[in-house]
């Protein structure tokens, strides 16, 4: 999303995945929020975590 010439990160966690998200460390939650992803189900969640691991 473009906001005044700046791209805004728009990560969304589906309410059905919120409990799993909340169980993670604050650092990992912050890293997920930086990813600009939509997490609707467990597969989305796993893909995001795999991407974070790959990027180190």
ZIFENQUI-V904992 format. One record per residue. N is the residue number from 1. PHI is phi as a letter, one per 40 degrees, with the letter a starting at -180 (999 if undefined). BURIAL is + if it has 9 or more other C-alpha atoms within 8 Angstrom, else -. Layout:
BEGIN
n->N phi->PHI burial->BURIAL
n->N phi->PHI burial->BURIAL
END
This chain:
BEGIN
n->1 phi->999 burial->-
n->2 phi->c burial->-
n->3 phi->b burial->-
n->4 phi->g burial->-
n->5 phi->g burial->-
n->6 phi->b burial->-
n->7 phi->c burial->-
n->8 phi->c burial->-
n->9 phi->c burial->+
n->10 phi->b burial->-
n->11 phi->c burial->+
n->12 phi->b burial->-
n->13 phi->b burial->+
n->14 phi->c burial->+
n->15 phi->d burial->-
n->16 phi->c burial->-
n->17 phi->b burial->+
n->18 phi->c burial->+
n->19 phi->c burial->-
n->20 phi->c burial->-
n->21 phi->d burial->+
n->22 phi->c burial->-
n->23 phi->c burial->-
n->24 phi->c burial->-
n->25 phi->c burial->-
n->26 phi->c burial->-
n->27 phi->c burial->-
n->28 phi->c burial->-
n->29 phi->d burial->+
n->30 phi->c burial->-
n->31 phi->c burial->+
n->32 phi->c burial->+
n->33 phi->c burial->+
n->34 phi->c burial->-
n->35 phi->c burial->+
n->36 phi->f burial->+
n->37 phi->b burial->+
n->38 phi->b burial->+
n->39 phi->b burial->+
n->40 phi->b burial->+
n->41 phi->a burial->+
n->42 phi->c burial->-
n->43 phi->c burial->-
n->44 phi->c burial->+
n->45 phi->c burial->+
n->46 phi->c burial->-
n->47 phi->d burial->-
n->48 phi->c burial->+
n->49 phi->c burial->+
n->50 phi->c burial->-
n->51 phi->c burial->-
n->52 phi->c burial->+
n->53 phi->c burial->-
n->54 phi->d burial->-
n->55 phi->c burial->-
n->56 phi->g burial->-
END
